[in-house]
Each structure stands twice: as structure tokens, then as C-alpha cells.
């Protein structure tokens, strides 16, 4: 067997999962501007840098922890560590340094509470979610907690505390992740089964429970997304977008319930979830900055 090619910058960049990390950065920024802070460009830049380093660092450490199972799944076997391009030691050092620098930047340049929520994100993702994937059917819900922290990082950076709307953003991110990942996990259920991850899409071979759980959380998402309007934290401009987006998302979740064509419905539910989040969160920020 020939030796793997030397790692390139692109390989190290891939370890940071740029698209997933970008989601964390953008939702932190959503939380920041939804809090309507006084304009401070330097603080925004430090927030973006700190959040990006934390998100990228946790992605690197996650792949360091899971490189053995990644090597056994078709969808992850070509990642830099399983292919041997990036040594495990190098990945550990890179991920650790990124997380440490992120915490110092956020603590010293942004806000201590923002740094605390970042620390909670790192700990819950690496020490709770990652090992839970091996033993718990609830690993998706555990991971959703870690994935919902970024808006709180941004909100606390903007306000210095977290008020009601900040926690609503946390809830929106939490409930959004369940149908989003149910669609992903159903599509790749054979990969997850190959490494004995006991998640719901692996245990429920027919898919009925998977689809029902996705639907329940989609309904919860729709309700939570309308709370800003109900409590006077946003106007009907946002409320209309949230209602229409929620209805569209709900329809895709209902179609996912049907046994026939479930694989295709899962892909469409996934795509809908990708479009739903920036639409609803973007309209909330616009509503807060323009109409309130």
C-alpha cells in the first residue's frame, strides 16, 4: 500500500468542517444583532473570529475522537484522518489550540458570558454528544443542545446577559436540528448501522417512528418560532415569514410520514430545513432592526 499524500492546507481546512462551522458563526451573529446592541464593529469581528475558531476546533477534535468509526463509514472514510493525510496527533494539537484561543479571545475581547456559553458548547459536544453516539438512542437530542448554544453566545455578546428572545433562539435551533438530522440520519442509516450507532433511524428499520419524531419536533419548532410575535418581541412582518416557513417545513415533515417514497421525502425535508433556518432567522433580525 502506498503512503498517503502529504497533508495540504485544504486537508486541514476540511477538518474544521467549514459549512457546519459557518452555521455556528451565522447563528451567533443572528443572536448578536437580534439583541440590538450599540454598534461596535471591533466587538463583532472578535465575536466572529472567536466563534469560528471554536466551531472549527470542536469539529477537528470531534473527527480526532471519531476517526476509527469515520474510517468504517462510506460517507466519512475519505476524511483527512481516516485516509492518513493528517496524523491524529496533529489534529489533536490543531483542534485544542483553536478552542483555547477561541475561549481566550471571547473572554478577553467580547464577553465573559459569551465565553462561558462557548465552553459549554465545547464540553457538551465533545464530552457528552460524541460519546453518546455510541451508547444512547438520544444522542441526536443531546447533540441538539450543543448545537443550539451559538445564538446564546451572540446574544450575551450583544447584551451582556440572555433575555427571553435569546432563549427562544436557543429553542428554535434545538427543535430545528431534530427533523434536520432525522432526515440526514435516515438517508445514511446504513452507514450508522455499520458502526453500531444506536440512534433512532438505525433502530427503527421501517422509519415510522423516525418520521413521527421529526414531525413532533417540527410542530414544536413552528410553535416556538411564533413566540416572538406572541410576546411582542417581533412584528407581523416576522410572524408572517415564520408562519409560512413553518407551514412549508410542516408539509415536508408530513410527507416524510408516508412509507412510500420515504427516502426521497427525507432528502426534500433536509433541503427544506436548510432553506428554512436562514429565512426565518434572517427575517427576525431584519424585523428587530427595521420595524421595532
NORRA-V419664 format. One record per pair of residues at least 4 apart in sequence whose C-alpha atoms are under 6 Angstrom apart, sorted by the first residue. I is the first residue (numbers start at 0). J is the second residue. Records with the same first field share a line. If there is no record, write none. Layout:
I->J ; J
This chain:
3->83 ; 84
5->84
6->10 ; 84 ; 85
10->79
14->59
15->55 ; 58 ; 59
16->20
17->21
20->54 ; 55
23->149
24->50 ; 51
26->149 ; 150
27->149 ; 150 ; 152 ; 153
28->153
29->33
30->150 ; 153 ; 154
31->153 ; 154 ; 157
33->284
34->154 ; 157
36->157
42->109
45->49
46->50
47->51
49->101 ; 104 ; 105
51->55
52->56 ; 97 ; 101
53->98 ; 101
56->94 ; 97 ; 98
57->61
59->94
60->94
62->66
65->69
66->81
69->75 ; 76
70->76 ; 81
72->76 ; 190
76->81
77->82
79->84 ; 85
80->85
91->95
102->106 ; 114
103->107
104->108
105->109 ; 110 ; 114
106->110 ; 111 ; 114
110->156
113->152 ; 155 ; 156
116->152
119->123
120->124 ; 145
121->125
122->126
123->127 ; 145
124->128 ; 145
125->129
127->131
128->138 ; 141 ; 142
131->135 ; 138
132->138 ; 196
133->196
136->197 ; 198 ; 199
143->173 ; 176
147->169 ; 172 ; 173
150->154
151->155
155->159 ; 160 ; 161
161->165
171->175 ; 220
174->216 ; 220
176->180
177->181
178->213
179->269 ; 272
180->184
181->185
182->265 ; 269
184->188
185->200
188->200 ; 201
191->196
192->196 ; 201
199->203
200->209
208->212
210->255 ; 256
214->252
216->220
220->224
221->245
226->230
227->232 ; 233
228->232 ; 233 ; 234 ; 238
235->239
237->282 ; 283 ; 286
240->244
241->245 ; 279
245->249
251->268
255->261 ; 264
271->275
276->280
277->281
282->286
285->289
286->290
287->291
